[in-house]
Amino acid sequence: MANIKVRFAPSPTGWMHIGNTRTALFNYLWTKKMGGTLLLRIDDTDKVRSKKEYEDGIRDALTWLGITWDEEARQSARFDRYNEVVEKLKTAGRIYACYDTPEELEFKRKRLLAKGLPPIYDRQALSYTAEDIAKFEAEGRKPHYRFKLVDEEISWTDVVRGECKYEASKLSDPIIIREDGSYLYHLPSVIDDVDFKITHIVRGEDHVTNTAAQIQMFKAIGGTVPTFAHLPLLTGKEGKLSKRLGSLGVRELRADGVEAMAICSFLAKLGTSEAITPFYSLSDLAETLDFAKIGRSQPKFDEEELKKFNNHLVRNMPYAALKDNFGVSENFWNEVRGNLDKAEDIKIWDNICNKEITPVMEDASYTSQAADILPKGEFSADTFNTWINEVKTATGRKGKDLFHPIRMALTAEANGPEIKTLLPLIGYDKAYKRLKGEKA
């Protein structure tokens, strides 16, 4: 397990969604646990769809989550290297030109499916004559290029899926270069993995078939085949792949007040045999990583469950775990956190307790009477119960009529931490003035 090196390879063609985030997280946790190296590889071979704003968004999301990387690479800077390898593979007979149009390929695919056969490319291009090629080019056709698979059993031991086997004869030769000369994912990724000495590839199970073809590519260019770990794909709570999962990402969750460690803790344990529990550092989370505990079934991701989990994480968050303590003391945080849904809500209660607010007076006469009963001096944890019992005796009030007007006068908020918790934080002077209807 020495010199472990993994890579996270996002395409900057959209915002980083929850599936990308999970892949990035597992790669990072693996390097943290094993003392390895993480390469951030920007797969920007799609010149039309790749945008700087998406790349910036990926980097920002990773940084906010606490996921750091040791090296960087950019595929758009490596076309000369890809072209060099392609020429060698053409000479070796492993890459060949195809002049089939999309319409012709679709016709062949449908015909095979109608016969109950797998839609595998028939390699007609390998029998082109010079006259055929001249005719195609005269028609204005431009070739796409395929990698020729060798007829053999392709097998590997997957860290998550166990033994995987494919018959190459049942796979189509993958297209590696489009008609416009642009590269698809397959070959550049393999070349990069070889050149950057990637030892482990952790990615989604939607790449399993790609892996079978790519193993032959690794061997064709003389590279060492990495160890693979294919993670089951997330599904929506309705039990099928959801468009929402393809768009929901760190940006949206962060804007909703979900903590970075809530996202990481939730995704790291979702679909495993372990309970989803709060972690407050990626280092601690990394120590628990065990690929053997990842189930084979597709885990269901529920955004609302994540938000409920975030509430639980926040309400138990130690002061030391706050990236930004929002300018509040440890005592203030510990007193108030038990009623927070979001960590940033501490600012609301800091303002209520320590800054001037306009009280909401539901019953000015009643709260004024309560103010006169309020004990002077420094408040303790027992002050509220003693005071409210005296108010109850003096006014004959109970239930909501007893508590709610006092809450609104003291905080101007109908919900939140208990008044017995807030009263010592507000202090006598502010509490008295607010109960009298004054700004304080």
N, C-alpha and C positions, 0 to 999 in steps of 0.2 A: 504493500500500500504506500510505498515511498513515492514522492514527487507526483502526487495526485494533482491533476489539472483539469478543470471543467470550464465550460463556457455557457454564457447566456447570450443567445443570438436573436434579438428582436428585429423585426423589420419596421422601419419608421414610416409605415404606410397607414397608421391609425394610432389612436391612443391606446396605451397599455391596459388591457382588460384583465379581469380577475384570473383567467386561465394563465396568461403570461406571467402574472404576479406570482402565482403558485409555482410555476416552473423556475422563475428567478430565485424564489425563496429556497426551494429544495437544493438548487445548485449552491447557493451561498451557505446554507446550513451544513452541507456536505464538506465544503472547504474549511469551515470553521471547526467542525468536529475532527477532521482528518489532518488539519494543518496544511491544506492544499492551496492552490492558486486559482483565482477566478478571472477569466477573460471575458470582457464585455465586447462582443462582436456585433457591430451594426451591419445588418444584412440589407444594404441599400442598393442592390443590383437593379431594382425596379426604378428606373430614372424618372418615370412619369409620376408614380404614386408616392415616392419617398419625399418627405418634407422635413425641413429643419424643425418646425414647430412640434412635430411628432417626436423627433429625436430628443429635443429639449424636454418634452413631456416625460419621456421614458427615463431620462437621467434624473429629472426632478422627483419622479415617483420612487425610484430606487433609493435616492438619497434620503428622502423623507422616511422611508421604511427602515432605514439603517443598513441597507444592503450596499456594501462597498465592493469595488473590484480592484484587481491588482494590475491588470494590463488592458489595453484597448486595441481593437483592430477595426478596419472599415473595408468592406468588400469592394466598394467602388474604387478603392485605391489599388486593387490587386488584379485588375483585368489582364495586364500583361502576363502575370503568372498563370492565370486560368487559360489564356490563349496558348501559352507554351505547353501546358499539359495536354490540352486538347489536340494540338498538332501531333504530339507523340502518340496519343491514343488512336488518332486517325491512321497514322502510319502502321500501328500495331493491329489495325482492323477491329478495334473495340468501339469506335465511333463512326457512324455512317450517316449519309445524307438521305433525307426522305422528301419527296415532292408531293405527297398526298395532301389534298386540300382538307380543310376542316369538314367540309360537306362529305367528302369521300370517306374520311375516317368515321364520321358519325353513321354513315350508311353501313359500313362494315361492322361497326359496333352493334347496331340494331339487328343486323342479320344474324350475328353470332348469338345474341341474347334470345332471338326468336327460336333458335335451334337448341336452346338450353345449354349453350357453351359459354365459357368465360370470354369476355371481350378483350382478347389478347391480340396485339398487333401481329399481322401475318408475315412481316418481314419482306413484303413484296419489293421494297426498295433495294434489297440486296441483289435482286436480279435485273436491275435497270441496265440497259445497254447504253452505249455512248449516244446512240440515236434517240433513245428515250429521254435522256437528260437534255440533249440539245432541243428536243421538242418542248419539254417542260419550260426551259428557259426562254424559248421563243414565245411561249404563251405568257411570259412575265411571272412565272412561278419562282418563288424563292424557297430554298430548302430549310427545313428544320432538321435538327440532328438528334439522333438517339444513341444511347449507350447499349452495346450488344452484350446481353447476359450470356454467360456460359451455362450450358445445360448441366446442372448439378444440384445436389441438395445444399441449401444454405442454412446453417444452423448457428445459434449462439445461446449462451446462458444469460438470460436477462435477470438483472438484480431484483426486479419486481415480478415479472411474469414467469420466471423459470425457463425451462427449455423451450426454445422457439425454433421451428423448422419450416422451411419453404422450399418447394420445388421450383427452380428457376424457369422451367419449361411452362409453368402455369402463371408466369408473370409477364407483363408487357415490357419490352425494352423501353426504359424511361426516356422521355424527351428531356434533353439537357440544354439545348439552345433553340430559341424560338426563331421564327422566320425573319424577324427583324434584327436578329443577331444578339438579342439579350439573353442572359443566362437565367435558367430556372434554378431552384434551390439546390438540387441534388449534388452536382459535381463540385461547384465552388465550396460548398460546405465541407465536403470530404477533403478537398485540397487544403483548406484552412485548418481542419482538424489535424491533418498530417503535419503541415508546416509549423503549427503552433504547439505541437506535441500534446494534444488533448488526450487524456487517459480514460476519462469517463464522460459519457453523454447522458444527461438526465433531461428527458423531454416527455411530451405527451404521447399517449398510445396511438394517436392518429398518425404517428410516424413509423409504426411498426413495419408496414410494407416497404416504406422508403428504406428502412434499415437493411432489409434483405438485399435490395439492389445496391445500396451503398457499401455493404460489406465487400461485394465484388469490385466496386470502384476502389476501395482502400487497397485491395490486393493488386489491382491492375496498375496502380501508380507506385507500388512498392512501399505502401505505408503499413503501420501496425494498426490492427483493428482495435478500437477502444472497447471498453466495457460499457454496456448499455443498460439504462434503467428507464423503462417506459411507464409513466404515471397514468392511471386511469383518468379519463376526462371527467370534468365536472358536468353535472346535469342540473337543470332547474328543479325547483321543488315539485313541479308537476311530473317529474320523472322522464323528461326528454330534454335534448339539447335546446337551449333557449337563446333567442336572439338577444335577450337582455344580458345574458352572460357574455356575449360577444362584444357588448358595449360598456357594461358596468365595469368601472375600474377604480384605481386609487384616487383619481381626481374627484369622482363623485362621492366616494365613501369619506374621503378627507373633508370635503365640503359639508358633509352631514355630521361631522364631529366624531367619526369613528377613529379610534386611536390606532397608530401604526402597529403597536404590539398586539392589539386585538385582532387585526387582520392577520398578522403573522402567526399568532397562537392558534387562531381558528383554522387557517388553511393548512398548517403543519400537521394538525391532528384529525382533520376532516377525512373520513374514509379509512382511518386506521383502527386498530383494535384498542387504542388508548382513548381515555376520556378527553374531551376538549376542556382544558383548564387554562387559566391565565398564566402567562409568562411575562416577565417585565424586562427581560434582556434577551437579545438574540443569542448570546453566548450560552445562557442557561438552556434556551430552547434547542440549540444545536447539540448539546450533550445528550438529549433524549432522542435524537433522530435514529430511526431504525427502519430500513427499507423492508425488513422482513415482516413488519407490522402493518404494512400497507395492503389493504384488501384488493381483490381483483375487480370487484364490482364498481360501477361508476358512482361516486358519492354525490349526494344531492346537496347543492349549495342553495341556502335560503338567506336572502339578504336581511330579512327581518330577524332571523335567528342570530345572525352576526351582530345586529344592532343590540339585541337583548344581551348577547354575550359581552358586548362592549360596555353596557351598563354595569354588568357584574365585575368586569375588569377594573373599571374606573372606581367603583365603590370600594374596592379592595386594594387600590393602587398605593404603594408606599410613597411617601414624599420624595424619597431619593430617586424614584423612577420617573419623575416628571422631567421631561426635556426642558420645559419652561415652567418655572414655578408660579408664573403669573403675578409675581410680586407679593405672594401671600406667605405667611409664616407656616411652619410645619404644624403648629398647634391648630391654626385656622383650617388648614387642609384636612387634618385628621378629624376635626369636629364636624365638618360640613360634607365631606366626600360621600358619606353613606346615603345621601339623598340626591346625588348627581346622576344625570343620564350621560352627560358629556363632561370631560375634564375642563373644557373651556368655560363651562357654566359657573365655575368657581369665581370668575370675574364678576358675574351678576351679584353673587352673594357678598363678595368683597365690597362692591359698591353699596349694597344695601346696609351692610354693617358698619362701614367706615366712611361713607360719603353722605352728602346731603340728599335726601329724597323727599318727595311730597307725599305725605300719608294719604291713604284713601279712607275717608271717614264714613262708615256705614251707620254709626250711631254715636255722634259726638258727645252726647250727654253721658252715655255709658262708659266710653273710653276715658273721658275726663275723670269720671268717678274712679275708674281703675287706676288712673295715673296717681290720684291722691293716695291710694292704698299702696302703691309701689314702694318697696323698702329702699331707703337711701343707702348710698355707699356702694362698695364693690359687690358685684353679683357672683354667685357660685352656681354649681350645677344643681343645687337644691332650691335656689331662689324662686324659680318659676312655680314649682309645685306649691310652695308655701304661699306665694302671692295669689295664685289663681284660686286656691281654696278660700282665701280671705275674700276675694272678689265674689266668688260664688255665694258665700255666706251673706255678704253685704247686699247683693243684688237679687239673689234668688234665681239667677240664671243657671242654665246647664246646657250641655251639648253644643251644637253649632252656635246658638245664640250667645253662649259664654265665650267661645274661642274665636269664632271667625272675625268679628269686628276688631278684636285685639290684633289678630294676625294682619289684617289689612292696614290697620293704623301703623303697626310697627314695620311692615315690610312692603306694603303695597302689592303683594303677591298672594294669590289664593292658595298656592301650593309651594312645597319646598321643604327644607329642613324643619324640624320641630322647633317651636318657639322656645322650649326649654333649652335647646342647644344654642339658638341664636341670641337669646337675651343677654348672656354674659359677654357675647362678642359685640353687641350693640352698645351696652353700657347704660348706666342710669340716665345721664344727661340727655342723650338722643332719645332713649325710650320715653322719658317723661314728656319731652316736647312733642314727639310724634303722637302720643296718646292724647295730647291736648290739641292736636290738629295743626301743629306748627311744622314748617320745614326744618329738618334736622338731619 
